[in-house]
Amino acid sequence: MTARFEAGIESLLTETAAAHREASHVSDGVDPEWPLWYATYLAERLPDVSNFMGTRSELVFWLVRLAEEYQATDSSIPWARFYATRLAAL
């Protein structure tokens, strides 16, 4: 079942990144608090494309953890797919 959710989550993450870039254009895309922004954006939308029913705080936790994991890998997998695969398994 998790594979069914991956594409929807990946698409939502890509949409979230675009919305964040637009919202943070004033700071030239630099936002050390990006997990908070992403979690707020995702909290209402993620249940529509996945079985994730966690809180915004849980999303912040997972986004930070996934960012650390992604940075620690030498992966050629796009970040949104990497995150989606893991979030779909929650």
Secondary structure, 3 states (H helix, E strand, C coil): CHHHHHHHHHHHHHHHHHHHHHHCHHHCCCCCCHHHHHHHHHHHHHHHHCCCCCCHHHHHHHHHHHHHHHHHCCCCCCHHHHHHHHHHCC
